[in-house]
């Protein structure tokens, strides 16, 4: 067993008092999500991930993944066994429909399970994360026979899924891809090309791998309009569901990476021996639409990775701060050495981690909750609202939570002092593992463009204004609550600045897109941090009815976050409204090579 | 085949425990969990029923406050049903008092085999299973590392200091299972959902036909005279090598009588 323990109390608090799981349980289709059962599920899931998955995290980093000469991959010690138990336990499928063997629970709950999976072992958790994208794509775009062949096995985790988008010259610009799909006589397709950065593209933990591959069909228009999505299984599936012939695809190399060493990142070669058999998913030229079905799910999942990795870094730093003695804290007996947790600056760092993680967890859980309302809301209005809210929160979850994942893991290293820079303590692993999350599933820069360029314009700014009004409602609820007065003040200042930034961007987005793009990232951070402040304020307000200790702890976190992070929001406004003038000026000389 | 497993629900050992200075017993008002040492018996019972191809596993537990969280864990692992005995009058029960209650509850099930842990992880008396066997007039086999059922007999490998004994005894019998001999399964989420609707028969002493005066504080033949905190761990001795470190280490180990 590792020292790590899933933060069950924080997770159940967030499920119930930041998001509203009890309200979800009243919706049609979620009646079985009653509070007692959910508590039991979260506790048992936590025990499973603590005892079975978390102990594999270190070997994943130090031993990593090995590519064998025959193109097979040996995953890190313990991975295959832990994954096998994960399949047995069924946690993978908890959020998927019962018709496919899942639990039919709200995505809010499956998000909590995803967090625990990631906190236990981020590299291992990536396998199921990618499978979820494949499941979503097949569920929404597959025909009945495709659903029947693939969904049960993917939901159970007996097979895993991948997303094959990137090619050497087609990364963020997916439209530049050149992989080809040629029609065969029997209605299937033959796939040719090379894909890079394919997470869990090859491995030894499951029997089959269902690759979802973007490729161009003959005569298709250039750019994203000409892309189609194909199901390309590692082993072809016989009519009776058993595995047949090996398909014409191989892993030709794996990447040596800064972090997530336990996750095989593969270069996949398709069609070197006559063409890999592929099956069109959805309609021809609709590949981008299908891909976004995978992506939207995965973007929230990656945001959750930021939460999980920060939690793991926090627990490790907290443990170290209690053990490590150094210097004499104020008030300690002369001649003694104090544990470093007694020093205010270390307390500051730890409380920064603790409170920011609470805000991040709240943001991602509310995002998942919005998706649940989008799919299961009581009426059209509720579903539309949920859909809009999820669309708005997704770039915030993905970008801010992953940026914070890196920053907080870095603080975790800092708390370890010199020992944090030494690999032995393991603090550095979290920092390295965290670094990928701002990059993949749409870089954080792309998230900012998504927010300012697409989400801001929804209902002519109405969706964002609704969200700001909700923050205003929280501020109104804080009125007269003495212990949260400083939170109210900072939230008010942040909201004013965020409103100004919003109106500015709405104004320039039509007339001057460069100005809009230049301020997009600062704007995303303004909105995410303000939303984080709102979440901690809501949590502190809810906790007032939950006993003195809970109330005090939540108030402390809300106040600390307000003073240390929320207070910085108005300082970001100048960066939003500066426009692109200096950037284009710098492009001439300052940024020349 | 019906296998009854005795399970105890205890305070989570990962949380700092506390003793009540009044009653001198463990504070048990927080949420209770399944005692890990009982999870081996549950697993073994499930495997035995699987091997037999028929039958079911029934749990018997005694808890002062109607707690079922730990029972639900064992039900989620696959046990079919449970009996929980809760009664205010059970507070302060000693090992024999506990055994009387368990024996009465087990007898109602008419089991083919009763499994128990060798001892609980919070009380550590290690005497309850044998007392239950005596009260029920069943053969008792202790410290099992493996159990097989063959016809009307249990074949048990019984752990000893030197290795193990092979013991065979007629059924019904009571066997205590050593911790760590099987790998307890983790409940699947479907198991957890199913456990919610599995029957837990909640009884009090009256329902069990036991006189309240014979158990609890009233019936306890044992008295806790005093309690004290465990001594804090002291710093170890650091041996600096001045050429004779090995001799000092050997003599240190010799003093401990581990050589």
Contacts between the chains, C-beta under 8 A, distances in Angstrom:
chain1	res1	chain2	res2	distance
A	5	B	14	7.2
A	32	B	193	7.2
A	36	B	196	7.7
A	37	B	192	7.4
A	37	B	193	6.8
A	37	B	196	5.7
A	40	B	69	7.4
A	40	B	72	6.1
A	40	B	76	7.7
A	40	B	192	5.6
A	40	B	195	7.9
A	40	B	196	7.8
A	41	B	189	6.0
A	41	B	192	5.6
A	41	B	193	8.0
A	44	B	73	7.0
A	44	B	76	6.8
A	44	B	186	7.3
A	44	B	187	5.4
A	44	B	189	7.6
A	44	B	192	5.7
A	45	B	189	7.4
A	47	B	186	7.3
A	48	B	186	4.8
A	51	B	186	7.8
A	52	B	186	6.8
A	85	B	186	6.7
A	88	B	185	7.7
A	88	B	186	7.7
A	88	B	188	6.4
A	89	B	186	5.4
A	89	B	187	7.6
A	89	B	188	4.8
A	89	B	189	6.8
A	90	B	188	4.4
A	90	B	189	4.7
A	90	B	190	5.6
A	91	B	189	6.0
A	94	B	189	5.4
A	103	B	189	5.6
A	103	B	190	7.3
A	103	B	193	7.2
